[in-house]
């Protein structure tokens, strides 16, 4: 098992409907722009596994941020 230092930057456009977000505002746009970035360490046996672990780590944080902001119409997570 090796320790990898990872840095992650990604920008995704996702189409999360207001019914899922339960947005209170009357926002015409249902497209939400999510920018994620970060750095940290992951433990893995090879580089490929390290990339997968890093992606899961940051994607999970992004989804968590989106869910926490469910009451706003448009936001950056």
Number of C-alpha atoms within 10 A of each C-alpha: 7 11 13 17 12 15 14 15 11 12 10 10 10 11 11 13 13 21 9 9 18 13 16 12 11 8 12 9 11 14 14 18 16 17 13 17 12 12 12 12 13 17 15 17 11 12 13 10 13 20 17 12 17 24 17 12 15 20 16 12 14 17 12 12 15 19 13 12 16 17 15 15 18 19 12 11 17
